Amino acid sequence: MEKSNSHIFYVLECADQSLYAGYTNNLEKRVATHNAGKGAKYTKSHRPVKCIYYETYATKQEAMRAEYAFKQLKRSEKLKYIGGHQ
């Protein structure tokens, strides 16, 4: 897992197998924050979460663009995207 000082688009799998996508510059810390119930309103009630995918980018704008594009996909497309990039 990429630690820090990067621009990261990430995907979490929640306890109910739902997917959550986000942006961070410190992945380990962000996943720990989610699991502590402080990361986001959605993940707070869907813990525990685990990081199943991430991509690093040179800029925050690029990472957030990737996050937005991912969020526009249907669940089946998201799973195909993740599977095709691992």
Order of alpha helices (4+ residues) and beta strands (2+ residues): beta-beta-alpha-alpha-beta-alpha-alpha
